[in-house]
Amino acid sequence: MTRHIKTRRDILLTGAAATLVTGATGLTVPARAAGVAPTPTMRGGANNYRPGAPIVDRIGNGGFWMTGRVRRAGDGTPLEGIRIQVWAHTTEGHERDPQSHGATLTGADGTFRLEMPQIVPAFGQPHGHLAYDSPEFETVFLRPVMRSASDSTLHAEFVLQPA
C-alpha cells in the first residue's frame, strides 16, 4: 500500500480546483470572518490608566502617530465611533501625567489616528498604552512595544468582544 503525504502544493491545488468547480456551478459562498478572535488585554496595559481622558485632536506638540484599527470579534466588521484612549511616556511627559493622555474616535472604516509627542523608552522599552473602556464591548488594554526608539509611528489592532 502506498501512502501519499499531502504537501502545501497539493492543498493549494485542491483549493483552486474546488474554487473552479463551485464558481462554474454557481455555488459560491461569501467569505466569512466568523473566526476573528477577540484581542486579549496585555499585561501592563492598564498601567497609569486615567478613566475618562478627553477626546483631543492631538496630545501635546505632536510629531509621533499612534494608529490602529478596531473590529468586532466573530465577523471582523470595522467599528465606527469607538473611543480609544492613548497614553505614553513621551518627550513632553510621563505616562502618569494628565497631559500625556488623550482619546480619539474611530472612523467608518474602524481606523483611528492620533498625533502625540515622540514616545521615549520607559523601563528600557519604548512603548505606548491604548485602551477601549466603554460598556458596549469588553475592556481591552494594550501595551505595544516599538521596534526602535526612533520609530515615528506605532500601530495597534483591537478586536472587541461584545459585553
GULODREN-287114 format. One record per residue: residue number from 0; residue in one letter; x, y, z of N, C-alpha, C in turn. Coordinates in steps of 0.1 Angstrom, whole numbers, always signed. Each point is the difference from the previous one (the first is absolute). Layout:
{k=NUM&r=a&nu=X&nv=Y&nw=Z&cau=X&cav=Y&caw=Z&cu=X&cv=Y&cw=Z}
...
***
This chain:
{k=0&r=m&nu=+8&nv=-12&nw=+0&cau=-8&cav=+12&caw=+0&cu=+9&cv=+12&cw=+0}
{k=1&r=t&nu=-3&nv=+10&nw=-9&cau=+7&cav=+12&caw=-1&cu=-7&cv=+11&cw=+7}
{k=2&r=r&nu=+6&nv=+7&nw=+9&cau=-6&cav=+12&caw=+7&cu=+5&cv=+13&cw=-6}
{k=3&r=h&nu=-9&nv=+9&nw=-3&cau=+4&cav=+13&caw=-6&cu=-1&cv=+10&cw=+11}
{k=4&r=i&nu=+10&nv=+7&nw=+3&cau=+0&cav=+11&caw=+10&cu=-3&cv=+13&cw=-7}
{k=5&r=k&nu=-10&nv=+7&nw=+4&cau=-4&cav=+12&caw=-7&cu=+10&cv=+11&cw=+3}
{k=6&r=t&nu=+4&nv=+7&nw=-10&cau=+9&cav=+11&caw=+1&cu=-8&cv=+13&cw=-1}
{k=7&r=r&nu=+6&nv=+11&nw=+3&cau=-6&cav=+13&caw=-1&cu=-5&cv=+2&cw=-14}
{k=8&r=r&nu=+8&nv=-4&nw=-10&cau=-4&cav=+2&caw=-14&cu=-13&cv=-8&cw=-3}
{k=9&r=d&nu=-1&nv=-13&nw=+5&cau=-12&cav=-8&caw=-2&cu=-12&cv=+7&cw=+6}
{k=10&r=i&nu=+1&nv=+5&nw=+12&cau=-11&cav=+7&caw=+7&cu=-4&cv=+13&cw=-8}
{k=11&r=l&nu=+9&nv=+7&nw=-5&cau=-3&cav=+12&caw=-8&cu=-7&cv=-3&cw=-13}
{k=12&r=l&nu=+5&nv=-11&nw=-7&cau=-6&cav=-4&caw=-12&cu=-14&cv=-5&cw=+2}
{k=13&r=t&nu=-2&nv=-8&nw=+11&cau=-14&cav=-5&caw=+4&cu=-9&cv=+12&cw=+2}
{k=14&r=g&nu=+4&nv=+10&nw=+7&cau=-8&cav=+12&caw=+2&cu=-3&cv=+7&cw=-12}
{k=15&r=a&nu=+10&nv=+2&nw=-9&cau=-2&cav=+6&caw=-13&cu=-11&cv=-7&cw=-9}
{k=16&r=a&nu=+1&nv=-14&nw=+0&cau=-9&cav=-8&caw=-7&cu=-14&cv=+2&cw=+6}
{k=17&r=a&nu=-1&nv=+0&nw=+13&cau=-13&cav=+2&caw=+6&cu=-7&cv=+13&cw=-3}
{k=18&r=t&nu=+9&nv=+10&nw=-1&cau=-5&cav=+14&caw=-4&cu=-5&cv=+0&cw=-14}
{k=19&r=l&nu=+7&nv=-7&nw=-9&cau=-4&cav=-1&caw=-14&cu=-14&cv=-7&cw=-1}
{k=20&r=v&nu=-1&nv=-11&nw=+7&cau=-13&cav=-8&caw=-1&cu=-11&cv=+8&cw=+6}
{k=21&r=t&nu=+1&nv=+6&nw=+12&cau=-11&cav=+7&caw=+6&cu=-3&cv=+13&cw=-8}
{k=22&r=g&nu=+10&nv=+6&nw=-5&cau=-2&cav=+12&caw=-8&cu=-8&cv=-3&cw=-13}
{k=23&r=a&nu=+4&nv=-11&nw=-7&cau=-7&cav=-4&caw=-12&cu=-14&cv=-5&cw=+2}
{k=24&r=t&nu=-3&nv=-5&nw=+12&cau=-14&cav=-5&caw=+3&cu=-8&cv=+11&cw=+6}
{k=25&r=g&nu=+5&nv=+11&nw=+3&cau=-7&cav=+11&caw=+7&cu=-2&cv=-2&cw=+15}
{k=26&r=l&nu=+7&nv=-10&nw=+5&cau=-1&cav=-3&caw=+15&cu=+10&cv=+8&cw=+8}
{k=27&r=t&nu=+2&nv=+12&nw=-3&cau=+10&cav=+8&caw=+7&cu=-6&cv=+4&cw=+14}
{k=28&r=v&nu=+9&nv=+1&nw=+10&cau=-4&cav=+3&caw=+13&cu=+8&cv=+13&cw=+4}
{k=29&r=p&nu=-6&nv=+10&nw=+6&cau=+7&cav=+12&caw=+3&cu=+11&cv=-4&cw=+11}
{k=30&r=a&nu=+11&nv=+8&nw=+0&cau=+11&cav=-2&caw=+9&cu=-6&cv=+4&cw=+14}
{k=31&r=r&nu=+4&nv=-7&nw=+10&cau=-4&cav=+2&caw=+14&cu=+12&cv=+2&cw=+9}
{k=32&r=a&nu=-2&nv=+9&nw=+10&cau=+10&cav=+2&caw=+10&cu=-4&cv=-4&cw=+13}
{k=33&r=a&nu=-8&nv=-11&nw=+1&cau=-6&cav=-5&caw=+12&cu=+10&cv=-3&cw=+11}
{k=34&r=g&nu=+13&nv=-3&nw=-4&cau=+10&cav=-4&caw=+9&cu=+8&cv=+11&cw=+5}
{k=35&r=v&nu=-4&nv=+13&nw=-1&cau=+9&cav=+11&caw=+5&cu=-1&cv=+1&cw=+15}
{k=36&r=a&nu=+11&nv=-4&nw=+6&cau=+0&cav=-1&caw=+15&cu=+2&cv=+14&cw=+6}
{k=37&r=p&nu=-6&nv=+2&nw=+12&cau=+2&cav=+13&caw=+7&cu=+15&cv=+2&cw=+5}
{k=38&r=t&nu=+3&nv=+12&nw=+0&cau=+14&cav=+4&caw=+5&cu=+0&cv=-1&cw=+15}
{k=39&r=p&nu=+10&nv=-8&nw=+5&cau=+1&cav=-1&caw=+15&cu=+7&cv=+13&cw=+6}
{k=40&r=t&nu=-3&nv=+3&nw=+12&cau=+7&cav=+11&caw=+7&cu=+14&cv=-4&cw=+2}
{k=41&r=m&nu=+9&nv=+10&nw=-2&cau=+15&cav=-3&caw=+2&cu=+4&cv=+3&cw=+14}
{k=42&r=r&nu=+9&nv=-8&nw=+5&cau=+6&cav=+3&caw=+13&cu=+6&cv=+14&cw=+0}
{k=43&r=g&nu=-2&nv=+7&nw=+10&cau=+5&cav=+14&caw=+1&cu=-7&cv=+10&cw=-8}
{k=44&r=g&nu=-10&nv=-4&nw=-7&cau=-7&cav=+10&caw=-9&cu=-8&cv=+11&cw=+8}
{k=45&r=a&nu=-5&nv=-4&nw=+12&cau=-8&cav=+10&caw=+8&cu=+9&cv=+9&cw=+8}
{k=46&r=n&nu=+13&nv=-2&nw=+0&cau=+9&cav=+9&caw=+9&cu=-3&cv=+14&cw=-3}
{k=47&r=n&nu=-2&nv=+8&nw=+10&cau=-3&cav=+15&caw=-1&cu=-12&cv=+4&cw=-8}
{k=48&r=y&nu=-9&nv=-9&nw=-1&cau=-13&cav=+3&caw=-7&cu=-8&cv=+10&cw=+8}
{k=49&r=r&nu=-6&nv=+10&nw=-8&cau=-8&cav=+10&caw=+6&cu=-14&cv=+0&cw=-6}
{k=50&r=p&nu=-10&nv=-6&nw=+7&cau=-13&cav=+0&caw=-5&cu=-5&cv=+13&cw=-5}
{k=51&r=g&nu=-7&nv=+0&nw=-12&cau=-6&cav=+12&caw=-5&cu=+9&cv=+11&cw=-6}
{k=52&r=a&nu=+12&nv=-4&nw=-5&cau=+9&cav=+9&caw=-6&cu=-8&cv=+7&cw=-12}
{k=53&r=p&nu=+2&nv=+13&nw=-1&cau=-8&cav=+7&caw=-10&cu=+3&cv=-4&cw=-15}
{k=54&r=i&nu=-9&nv=+2&nw=-9&cau=+2&cav=-2&caw=-14&cu=+7&cv=+13&cw=-5}
{k=55&r=v&nu=+12&nv=-2&nw=-6&cau=+8&cav=+11&caw=-4&cu=+4&cv=-1&cw=-15}
{k=56&r=d&nu=+4&nv=+11&nw=-6&cau=+5&cav=+0&caw=-14&cu=+14&cv=-6&cw=+0}
{k=57&r=r&nu=+8&nv=+3&nw=+10&cau=+13&cav=-5&caw=+2&cu=+5&cv=+2&cw=+14}
{k=58&r=i&nu=+10&nv=-8&nw=+4&cau=+6&cav=+1&caw=+13&cu=+13&cv=+8&cw=-1}
{k=59&r=g&nu=+1&nv=+11&nw=+8&cau=+12&cav=+8&caw=+0&cu=+3&cv=+6&cw=-14}
{k=60&r=n&nu=+13&nv=+1&nw=-3&cau=+5&cav=+6&caw=-12&cu=+0&cv=-9&cw=-12}
{k=61&r=g&nu=-3&nv=-13&nw=+2&cau=-1&cav=-10&caw=-11&cu=+14&cv=-4&cw=-5}
{k=62&r=g&nu=+0&nv=-5&nw=-12&cau=+12&cav=-5&caw=-7&cu=+1&cv=-15&cw=-1}
{k=63&r=f&nu=-9&nv=-7&nw=+8&cau=+0&cav=-15&caw=+0&cu=-14&cv=-4&cw=-2}
{k=64&r=w&nu=-3&nv=-11&nw=-8&cau=-13&cav=-4&caw=-3&cu=-4&cv=-14&cw=+6}
{k=65&r=m&nu=-10&nv=+0&nw=+8&cau=-6&cav=-13&caw=+5&cu=-11&cv=-3&cw=-9}
{k=66&r=t&nu=+0&nv=-12&nw=-7&cau=-10&cav=-3&caw=-9&cu=-6&cv=-14&cw=+4}
{k=67&r=g&nu=-11&nv=-3&nw=-6&cau=-6&cav=-14&caw=+2&cu=-13&cv=-2&cw=-7}
{k=68&r=r&nu=-5&nv=-12&nw=+3&cau=-13&cav=-4&caw=-6&cu=-8&cv=-7&cw=+11}
{k=69&r=v&nu=-13&nv=+1&nw=+0&cau=-9&cav=-6&caw=+9&cu=-10&cv=-8&cw=-7}
{k=70&r=r&nu=-1&nv=-13&nw=+3&cau=-10&cav=-9&caw=-6&cu=-8&cv=-8&cw=+10}
{k=71&r=r&nu=-12&nv=-5&nw=-4&cau=-8&cav=-8&caw=+9&cu=+5&cv=-15&cw=+0}
{k=72&r=a&nu=+1&nv=-6&nw=+11&cau=+3&cav=-14&caw=+1&cu=-10&cv=-8&cw=-7}
{k=73&r=g&nu=+4&nv=-11&nw=-6&cau=-10&cav=-9&caw=-7&cu=+0&cv=+3&cw=-15}
{k=74&r=d&nu=-6&nv=+11&nw=-4&cau=-2&cav=+3&caw=-14&cu=+11&cv=+9&cw=-6}
{k=75&r=g&nu=+8&nv=+7&nw=+9&cau=+10&cav=+9&caw=-5&cu=-4&cv=+13&cw=-5}
{k=76&r=t&nu=-13&nv=+4&nw=+2&cau=-5&cav=+12&caw=-5&cu=+7&cv=+12&cw=+6}
{k=77&r=p&nu=+4&nv=+10&nw=-8&cau=+6&cav=+12&caw=+5&cu=-10&cv=+8&cw=+9}
{k=78&r=l&nu=+5&nv=+5&nw=+11&cau=-9&cav=+7&caw=+9&cu=+2&cv=+15&cw=+0}
{k=79&r=e&nu=-10&nv=+8&nw=-3&cau=+0&cav=+14&caw=-1&cu=-4&cv=+7&cw=+14}
{k=80&r=g&nu=+7&nv=+11&nw=+3&cau=-4&cav=+8&caw=+12&cu=+5&cv=-7&cw=+13}
{k=81&r=i&nu=+9&nv=-8&nw=-1&cau=+6&cav=-7&caw=+12&cu=+10&cv=+9&cw=+6}
{k=82&r=r&nu=-1&nv=+3&nw=+13&cau=+10&cav=+9&caw=+7&cu=+12&cv=-8&cw=+5}
{k=83&r=i&nu=+12&nv=+4&nw=-5&cau=+12&cav=-6&caw=+4&cu=+9&cv=+10&cw=+7}
{k=84&r=q&nu=+4&nv=-4&nw=+12&cau=+9&cav=+9&caw=+8&cu=+14&cv=-4&cw=-2}
{k=85&r=v&nu=+9&nv=+10&nw=-1&cau=+14&cav=-2&caw=-3&cu=+8&cv=+8&cw=+11}
{k=86&r=w&nu=+11&nv=-6&nw=+5&cau=+9&cav=+7&caw=+9&cu=+14&cv=-7&cw=-1}
{k=87&r=a&nu=+10&nv=+8&nw=+3&cau=+14&cav=-6&caw=-1&cu=+10&cv=+10&cw=+8}
{k=88&r=h&nu=+11&nv=-6&nw=+1&cau=+12&cav=+8&caw=+5&cu=+6&cv=+7&cw=-12}
{k=89&r=t&nu=+0&nv=+13&nw=+0&cau=+4&cav=+7&caw=-12&cu=+10&cv=+11&cw=+3}
{k=90&r=t&nu=+5&nv=+7&nw=-11&cau=+9&cav=+11&caw=+2&cu=-6&cv=+11&cw=+8}
{k=91&r=e&nu=-13&nv=+0&nw=+2&cau=-7&cav=+11&caw=+7&cu=-6&cv=-4&cw=+13}
{k=92&r=g&nu=+1&nv=-12&nw=+4&cau=-5&cav=-4&caw=+13&cu=+0&cv=-15&cw=+2}
{k=93&r=h&nu=-3&nv=-4&nw=+13&cau=+0&cav=-14&caw=+4&cu=-14&cv=-5&cw=-3}
{k=94&r=e&nu=-1&nv=-14&nw=-1&cau=-13&cav=-6&caw=-2&cu=-10&cv=+2&cw=+11}
{k=95&r=r&nu=+4&nv=+4&nw=+12&cau=-9&cav=+3&caw=+11&cu=-5&cv=+14&cw=-1}
{k=96&r=d&nu=+6&nv=+9&nw=-8&cau=-4&cav=+14&caw=+0&cu=-13&cv=+2&cw=-8}
{k=97&r=p&nu=-10&nv=+8&nw=+5&cau=-12&cav=+2&caw=-8&cu=+2&cv=+5&cw=-14}
{k=98&r=q&nu=+10&nv=+8&nw=-2&cau=+2&cav=+6&caw=-14&cu=+6&cv=-11&cw=-9}
{k=99&r=s&nu=+3&nv=-11&nw=+4&cau=+5&cav=-11&caw=-8&cu=-11&cv=-10&cw=-4}
{k=100&r=h&nu=-13&nv=+4&nw=+3&cau=-11&cav=-9&caw=-3&cu=-10&cv=+8&cw=-9}
{k=101&r=g&nu=-6&nv=-8&nw=-9&cau=-11&cav=+6&caw=-9&cu=-7&cv=-12&cw=-6}
{k=102&r=a&nu=-12&nv=+3&nw=-6&cau=-8&cav=-10&caw=-7&cu=-4&cv=+5&cw=-13}
{k=103&r=t&nu=-3&nv=-10&nw=-9&cau=-5&cav=+3&caw=-13&cu=-11&cv=-10&cw=-4}
{k=104&r=l&nu=-7&nv=+3&nw=-11&cau=-11&cav=-9&caw=-4&cu=+4&cv=-6&cw=-14}
{k=105&r=t&nu=-5&nv=-12&nw=-2&cau=+2&cav=-7&caw=-13&cu=-9&cv=+6&cw=-11}
{k=106&r=g&nu=+5&nv=-1&nw=-12&cau=-8&cav=+4&caw=-12&cu=-8&cv=-11&cw=-5}
{k=107&r=a&nu=-7&nv=+2&nw=-11&cau=-9&cav=-10&caw=-5&cu=+6&cv=-13&cw=-4}
{k=108&r=d&nu=+13&nv=+0&nw=-3&cau=+8&cav=-12&caw=-3&cu=+6&cv=-6&cw=+12}
{k=109&r=g&nu=-3&nv=+5&nw=+12&cau=+6&cav=-6&caw=+12&cu=+14&cv=+5&cw=+4}
{k=110&r=t&nu=+5&nv=+9&nw=-8&cau=+14&cav=+4&caw=+3&cu=+0&cv=+13&cw=+9}
{k=111&r=f&nu=+11&nv=+1&nw=+7&cau=+2&cav=+12&caw=+8&cu=+15&cv=+5&cw=-2}
{k=112&r=r&nu=+2&nv=+12&nw=+3&cau=+13&cav=+6&caw=-1&cu=+1&cv=+12&cw=+9}
{k=113&r=l&nu=+10&nv=+1&nw=+8&cau=+2&cav=+11&caw=+10&cu=+14&cv=+4&cw=+1}
{k=114&r=e&nu=+3&nv=+13&nw=-3&cau=+13&cav=+5&caw=+1&cu=+4&cv=+3&cw=+14}
{k=115&r=m&nu=+12&nv=-3&nw=+4&cau=+5&cav=+3&caw=+14&cu=+15&cv=+2&cw=-1}
{k=116&r=p&nu=+6&nv=+4&nw=+12&cau=+14&cav=+2&caw=+0&cu=+8&cv=-14&cw=-2}
{k=117&r=q&nu=+12&nv=+1&nw=-4&cau=+8&cav=-12&caw=-2&cu=+1&cv=-8&cw=+13}
{k=118&r=i&nu=-3&nv=-13&nw=-2&cau=+1&cav=-10&caw=+11&cu=+14&cv=-3&cw=+3}
{k=119&r=v&nu=+4&nv=+0&nw=+13&cau=+14&cav=-3&caw=+4&cu=-1&cv=-12&cw=+9}
{k=120&r=p&nu=+12&nv=-7&nw=+1&cau=+0&cav=-12&caw=+9&cu=-4&cv=+3&cw=+14}
{k=121&r=a&nu=-8&nv=-9&nw=+6&cau=-3&cav=+0&caw=+14&cu=+3&cv=-15&cw=+4}
{k=122&r=f&nu=+7&nv=-2&nw=+11&cau=+3&cav=-14&caw=+4&cu=+7&cv=-7&cw=-10}
{k=123&r=g&nu=+9&nv=+7&nw=-8&cau=+8&cav=-6&caw=-10&cu=-6&cv=-2&cw=-14}
{k=124&r=q&nu=-13&nv=+2&nw=-1&cau=-7&cav=-3&caw=-13&cu=-8&cv=+12&cw=-4}
{k=125&r=p&nu=+0&nv=+5&nw=-13&cau=-9&cav=+10&caw=-5&cu=-13&cv=-7&cw=-2}
{k=126&r=h&nu=-11&nv=+4&nw=+6&cau=-13&cav=-6&caw=-2&cu=-11&cv=+10&cw=+2}
{k=127&r=g&nu=-12&nv=-4&nw=-5&cau=-12&cav=+8&caw=+2&cu=-10&cv=-7&cw=+8}
{k=128&r=h&nu=-10&nv=+6&nw=+4&cau=-12&cav=-6&caw=+7&cu=-12&cv=+5&cw=-7}
{k=129&r=l&nu=-9&nv=-10&nw=-2&cau=-13&cav=+3&caw=-7&cu=-11&cv=-8&cw=+8}
{k=130&r=a&nu=-12&nv=+6&nw=+0&cau=-11&cav=-6&caw=+7&cu=-13&cv=+2&cw=-7}
{k=131&r=y&nu=-8&nv=-11&nw=+0&cau=-14&cav=+1&caw=-3&cu=-7&cv=-2&cw=+14}
{k=132&r=d&nu=-9&nv=+9&nw=+4&cau=-6&cav=-1&caw=+13&cu=-14&cv=+4&cw=+1}
{k=133&r=s&nu=-8&nv=-2&nw=-10&cau=-14&cav=+3&caw=+0&cu=-9&cv=-12&cw=+3}
{k=134&r=p&nu=-12&nv=+1&nw=+4&cau=-8&cav=-12&caw=+5&cu=-5&cv=-9&cw=-12}
{k=135&r=e&nu=+0&nv=+5&nw=-12&cau=-5&cav=-8&caw=-11&cu=+8&cv=-13&cw=-3}
{k=136&r=f&nu=+13&nv=+1&nw=+2&cau=+9&cav=-11&caw=-2&cu=+8&cv=-3&cw=+12}
{k=137&r=e&nu=+7&nv=-11&nw=+1&cau=+9&cav=-3&caw=+11&cu=+12&cv=+9&cw=+0}
{k=138&r=t&nu=+5&nv=+4&nw=+12&cau=+11&cav=+9&caw=+1&cu=+13&cv=-7&cw=-5}
{k=139&r=v&nu=+8&nv=+8&nw=-8&cau=+13&cav=-6&caw=-4&cu=+10&cv=+11&cw=+2}
{k=140&r=f&nu=+12&nv=-4&nw=+6&cau=+11&cav=+9&caw=+2&cu=+12&cv=-6&cw=-8}
{k=141&r=l&nu=+6&nv=+8&nw=-9&cau=+12&cav=-4&caw=-8&cu=+12&cv=+7&cw=+4}
{k=142&r=r&nu=+12&nv=-6&nw=-1&cau=+13&cav=+6&caw=+3&cu=+9&cv=-4&cw=-11}
{k=143&r=p&nu=-1&nv=+4&nw=-12&cau=+9&cav=-4&caw=-11&cu=+14&cv=+7&cw=+2}
{k=144&r=v&nu=+10&nv=-8&nw=-3&cau=+14&cav=+4&caw=+1&cu=+5&cv=+4&cw=-14}
{k=145&r=m&nu=+7&nv=+11&nw=-1&cau=+5&cav=+5&caw=-13&cu=+13&cv=-8&cw=-3}
{k=146&r=r&nu=+3&nv=-2&nw=-13&cau=+12&cav=-7&caw=-4&cu=+13&cv=+9&cw=+4}
{k=147&r=s&nu=-2&nv=+13&nw=-2&cau=+11&cav=+9&caw=+3&cu=-5&cv=+13&cw=+6}
{k=148&r=a&nu=+8&nv=+6&nw=+8&cau=-4&cav=+13&caw=+6&cu=-1&cv=+11&cw=-10}
{k=149&r=s&nu=+6&nv=-2&nw=-12&cau=-1&cav=+10&caw=-10&cu=-12&cv=-2&cw=-10}
{k=150&r=d&nu=-8&nv=-10&nw=+2&cau=-12&cav=-1&caw=-7&cu=-9&cv=+12&cw=+1}
{k=151&r=s&nu=-7&nv=+4&nw=-10&cau=-9&cav=+11&caw=+1&cu=-15&cv=-3&cw=+0}
{k=152&r=t&nu=-3&nv=-13&nw=+0&cau=-14&cav=-5&caw=+0&cu=+0&cv=-13&cw=+8}
{k=153&r=l&nu=-12&nv=-3&nw=+6&cau=-3&cav=-12&caw=+6&cu=-14&cv=-4&cw=-3}
{k=154&r=h&nu=-2&nv=-13&nw=-4&cau=-13&cav=-4&caw=-5&cu=-5&cv=-11&cw=+10}
{k=155&r=a&nu=-13&nv=+0&nw=+2&cau=-7&cav=-9&caw=+9&cu=-13&cv=-5&cw=-6}
{k=156&r=e&nu=-3&nv=-13&nw=+2&cau=-12&cav=-5&caw=-5&cu=-9&cv=-5&cw=+12}
{k=157&r=f&nu=-13&nv=+4&nw=+0&cau=-9&cav=-4&caw=+10&cu=-11&cv=-9&cw=-7}
{k=158&r=v&nu=-3&nv=-11&nw=+5&cau=-11&cav=-8&caw=-4&cu=-9&cv=-2&cw=+13}
{k=159&r=l&nu=-11&nv=+7&nw=+0&cau=-8&cav=+1&caw=+13&cu=-11&cv=-10&cw=+0}
{k=160&r=q&nu=-2&nv=-6&nw=+12&cau=-10&cav=-9&caw=+3&cu=-12&cv=+7&cw=+7}
{k=161&r=p&nu=-12&nv=-1&nw=-6&cau=-12&cav=+6&caw=+6&cu=-1&cv=-4&cw=+15}
{k=162&r=a&nu=-4&nv=+10&nw=+8&cau=-1&cav=-3&caw=+15&cu=-12&cv=-8&cw=+3}
***
